[in-house]
């Protein structure tokens, strides 16, 4: 029986190993193959602090609804949008909302930062099964960057959120440095293949089969690197050229730069989907804890305001009894809400304008947008959530649909929570997710 040390000495390379019975101790079982399904794309966008709940939700239910003043930028897309009333995310609503937005994790404790002890987020759950279909399994973006993210890996660790526009561009479309590395690439199998063959002679039949599969996997990585090299030299430039107005040097620390920064961040996300570099994207708008970069919007202040108003503070101070009790906070929040909805509409319009397999790219992409709290006092009930696109993936949009105590009187729908929505999106993308978060069902009523 070979030990792991003996295997490495024979192979002469520190590669990660497949699971082999002949190794002691065992390294774990084989990974199940991802479910085969048609290509699907998903984008998750989070905004913090809740919203002005008095103005967010449409007044009427059903397809073709008037979306109201806050969601008005989406009205021309009403047939491609579903707004949800009455969904709840268990144990969400505090400053840790970004940690629960895509995990539905009921075990997050204390609302303390940095976030710890989390579970996998739905984007990474989907990427684990389908990320191999593209050269970038998933793209994690964040205005604040680093661990200020809504994406969590299988260990419950925050995924690194990219915020540097030039680096995001380089990841998608290359640079002279990336191209040079690609040209220097040597086949991994050319380096270690012969030694792996010699090691194979010391293994049993079952382990020889596993090692052969492992070699096939390495060959797949080799082929992917070759495809990346070709992509950077050809296709990347074609797609990059379709993005007039990219401002990669935008300074998000000032108000003028903020506008260009957000537009460019969303444009890069759209290009990532259009170029098929990735089909899974998460975007954390400013971090929930109140990053100063985006906490203050002087250009969105209500008329007659004296001094500063803070987004975070207005979220806390909005009256839950009567909007008229806190008119300035209500107006300020509504202005900020429309700002982010406008950015969403711009992003959706871009996807809708791209032809894809006889429809639009938006029809082949499901986009989830909203916040992990409702009222700014950290309430996890009646969350402001919506989805857009995905009609070619089986989504049947309903304009405005209510659940639980916010359902129309004549509606007969089972109890439903936000984790059910996450599970439904995962299932639409071809990845089963029974029991995700505190999910109990797939929302079949959303499916064609």
N, C-alpha and C positions, 0 to 999 in steps of 0.2 A: 504494500500500500504506500502510495506517495504521500509525503507531507507537503504542506503548502510551501515550506522553505525549499524543499527539493524541487518542487515544480518551478519555482521562480529561478532557482539556480540553473535548471535545465533550459528554461525559456530565455533567460538572459534579459528579461524586460519586466519592469514593474507594472504590468497591465493589471487592471481589475479583472478578477477571474469569474468565469461562470461557475454555477454550482456543480460540483463533481462529487460523487459518492466516494471516490478514491481519496479525496482530501480529508484530513483530520485537523480540526473539527469540521463538521459540515458547514457550508456557507449559506444555506437557505434554499428554498425551493424555487423552481422555475416560475417566471412571471407569465400569467395568462395573456393570450393575445388579445389585442383591443378588438372591440366589436366592429365589424365591417359595416360601413354606412356611407351614404353619399356625402361629398364634401360639405361641411357646415362651418360657418364662421360665427363667432360671438364676441361682443365687446361689452364690458361692464364699466360704467362710469359712476363714481360716487361723489356726492357733494356733502359737506359737513353742516353741522349746526341746525339741522332741520330747516323748515321753510315757514313762510307766512301761511299758516293753515287756513286762515279765513278766505284766502283767494286762490289756493292751489287747485282744488278739486272742481271739476265741471259740475254744474247744477243738475244736469239731466244724465240719465244712464242710456246705454245702448250705442250701436254703431252710428257713426256720423254725428256724434254729439258736438255741441258747441263747447270747445275746450276751455273757454273762459279767458280772462285777461292775462293771467300768469303764463298759461300754456299756449297763448295765442300764436307765438312763433311757429307752433307745430300744426296749426289749423289746416294748412294746405296739405298736410300729410295725415289727416285724421283717419283715413282708411288704412293707414299703415301703422297705427299707434293704438295701444291699449293702456289706459290709465286705471290704476287699481285703487279702490277705497277699502279700508278695513283690514289690511294685512298687518300682521304683527310679527316681530322678530324677537324671540324669547331672550330675555336678559340683555337686550340691546338698549340703546338710548343714551348711555353715558359717553364720556370722552373716549371710551374704547370702542365706539360704534364701528370704526373702520375695521376693527379686528373681527367683527361679527357680520359685517355687511354681506360677505360672500361665503362665510363659513356656517352661519346659522348655529354657531357653537353655543349650547346652553350651559357650558361649564366654565366659561370665562368669569373670573372672579375679581371683584374689587374695583374695576375701572381704573386700575393703576397703569402708569406708563413707565418703562416700555412694556408693550404687550407681551405676555408670556403664556405658555401653556395652551396654545391654540390648537386648532385642528386644520385639516387641509381646506382650502377655499375651492369653490366650485370651478373656477377657471383652471386651477391646477389639477383638479380631479378630471376635467375634460382633457387637459393637456397630457396627463399620464397615459390616457388611452389613445389620443389622436395626434399628439404633438409631433410624433415621428413623421407625419405626412408632409410637414414643411421643414425647411432648414432652420427656422427659429420656432421651437415648440410653443412658446408663448412670449408675449411682449408685455412687460410690467412697467408702466409709466406712473410717475408721481411728480406733482408740482414741487413738493418740498424735497423729494428724493430720499434715497437710503431706505431705512426701515419704516418710513412714513408711507404705508402701502396698504392695499386691500387684498393682497395675494399672499397665501401661506402655503408652504410645501407640506409634504406628507408627514414630516416630523413636527409640524406646527410652528415652523420658524418663518419669520417674515421674509418674503422674497425681496430682493433688492430692487427698489424702484428707480428707474432711470429718469433723470430730469434735465441732463445736459443735452441741449438740442444738437450740437455738432456730433456728440458721441452716439446719440440715437440714429442720426443720419448715417454715420459711419457703420453702425451695426447693420443697418438695412441695406446700404448701397455701396459700402466700401470706401476706401481712401487709398492714397499711394502706399501707405504702410501696410494696409490689409492686403492689397494686391501683391505687394512684394512677398509677404508671408505665404500667400497662396502659390506664387510661382516657386517658392522654395519647398513646397510640400512634397514629402516622400511617402509612398505607400507604406502604411503600417505593416501590412502583410509581407511586403518585400523585405522589411527589416527583421521580422520575427517568424515569418511563415515556416521557414525550413526548420527552425528549432522547435516550433510547435509540432511539426510532423514527427520529429525524433521523440518528443515527450509522449506523443500519442501511442508509441509502441509499448510504453510501460503501463498503459491504462486498460481497464476492462472494456468490453464491447459497449456497454451503456455509456461509460464516460467518453469513449471515443466518439460516440454519436453526439454527446453534449459538446465536446470540444470542437467537432466539425460545425455544429450550429454556431458556436461562439466565433469561429473563424468566418463564418458567413456574415455574422453581425459586424465584425471588424471590416470585412469587405464592403458592407453597406455604408459604414462610416467613411471609408476611403472614397466610395462613389459619391457620397454627399459632399465631401470636401472638393472633389473635382467639379461637381455641379455648382457649388458655391463660387469656385474660381471662375467658371464660365459665366455665371450669373453676374458677378461683379464686373466682368469685362464687357458684357453685352446688355442683358436685360435691365440691370440696375440703372444704367444711364437713361434708358428709354423711359422708365417709370419716374425717375428723379426729374426728368425734363418736363413731366406733366404737372409740376407743382410750382407754377409761377407765384411769387409772393412769399416763398419760404424766407423767413427771417431768422436764420440760425444764430445770429449774434444778438437776439433780442434780450434786453436786460429786464428781467421780471421784477426788479427792485423798484422800478419807477412806473408810473401809471401808463405812459405811452408804451413802454416796453412790455408791461403786463399784457396789453391787448395783443401785441404782435406775438408774444410768447405763447399765449393760450391758443391763438389761431394756428401757429406753426406746430405746436404739440399735437393738436387734433389733425392737422394736415398730414403729419408724419404717420399718425395712426391710420388714417385713411389710405395712405400710400402703402403701408405695410400690408393691409388687407388686399388692396388692388393688385399689388405685385405678387401676392401669394407667398410672401416671405414668412408670414405667420397667419393663422386663422383664429387666434385666441389672444385677446388684448384686455388688460385692465388699466383703468386710469383713475388715480386718486387725485381729485382736484385739491385745493389746499388741505393740509392735514387737519383732522378734527380737533386737535388740541389747541389750535389757534395760532398757526405760524404767522408771524407779523407781516410777512411778505404780502399776504392777501387778506389781512384782517380789516383793512381800512380802505374804503372805496369812496374817495372824496367826490368823484364825478357822478356817483349815484345817490348822493345825499338828497333828501327831500328839500324842496324849496323853502327858504326861510330858516334853515338849520344854522345854528350858531355853534362853532367849534366842531369837534370830531364826534363821529358815532362809530362804534365798533361792531362789526358783523356779529361776533361772538356775543357781545353784550346785548345787542338787540334781540338775538335769539332767546336769551334768558328772560328779557324784560317784556316781551310781547304778552299782552293780556290773553289768558285763556278763557275769559268770561265775556269780553266784549272788545272787538277790535278798536272801537272808538275810544276806549280808555287809554290806549297807547298809540296815538295816531302816527307819531314820527317813527317809532320803531316798526310799526306795521308797514308804513310806506317804504322805509329803507329796506326792510327784508323783501318786500315785493319787488323792488327795483333790482336787488341782487338776484332774486329767483329768476326774473325775466332775463337777466344777463346770462346766467348759466343755461337756461332753456334756449336762449338765442344761439349760444355756442353749440348746443346739441343739434338744433335745427340746421345750422350751417354744416355740421358734420354729416347729418343724415342726407341733406341735399346733395352733398358731394358723392356719397355712396349711391344715391338714387340716380345720379346722372351718368353712372358708369354701366354700360351694357355688359351683361354677363349671362351667357347661355340662354338667350332669348328673353331675358327679363333684366332687372337691374341688380347691381351688386348688393343693394340694400335688401332686396327680396331674398337673397341668399345669406343674409347676415342678421342675427338677432342681437339687438342692442338693449341692454338694461340700464336704466338711469334712475337715480334718486338718492335718498338719504337713509341712514340707519336710525334716525330719530325723527319725530314729527315736531311737536312743539319744542321750542328751545330749552325747555326744562327737562330734557333728556327722556322724553316719553317714547317708549318702544311700540306704542299702539298706533294704528291708523297711519302707517308709514306712507310718505310720498314716493311712490314707485310707479314706473311705467316701463313698457317695452315697446320697441319699434322694429319694423322689418321682419324678415324671416318667413314671408308667405310661401316661398318655395321650399321651405324646410318643414312646412306643415302648420305654421301659426295662422290662426283665424282671428283677426283683430275685431274688437268689439267697442272701440271708442272709449267708453267708460263702463267699468264693471265693478260692482260692489260685493263685499263678502262680510260674513259674520253680522254684527249689529249694524253695519253700514250697507247691507244689501237692500235692494228694493223690496217692498213689502210682498210682491208676488214672486220673488226669486226663491227657488228651492235648491240651495247649494250647500254641500257639506262644509263643516268648519275647515277653514283654510288658513295657512300661515305663510310667511314670506319664504320659509324653507321649501314649501311646496312649489313656489315659483322657481327657486334655484334648481330644484330637482327636475321640474318640467323643462327648463332650458337645457339642462344636461341631457335629458332624454331626447329632446329635439335634435341635439347635436350627435345623437347616436351612442351616447354613453349612459348606461343604466346607473341610477343613483338612489336605490331604495333606502329609506331611512336617513337620507342626507340631512344633517342638522337635526331638527325635530320634525322633519317632513313625515306625513302620513299618506300622501297620495300624489299622483300626477294630476294636474289640472286639465283633464280631458276636454273640458268645455272651451279651452283655448285652441284646441287642435282641429284641423280640418278633417 
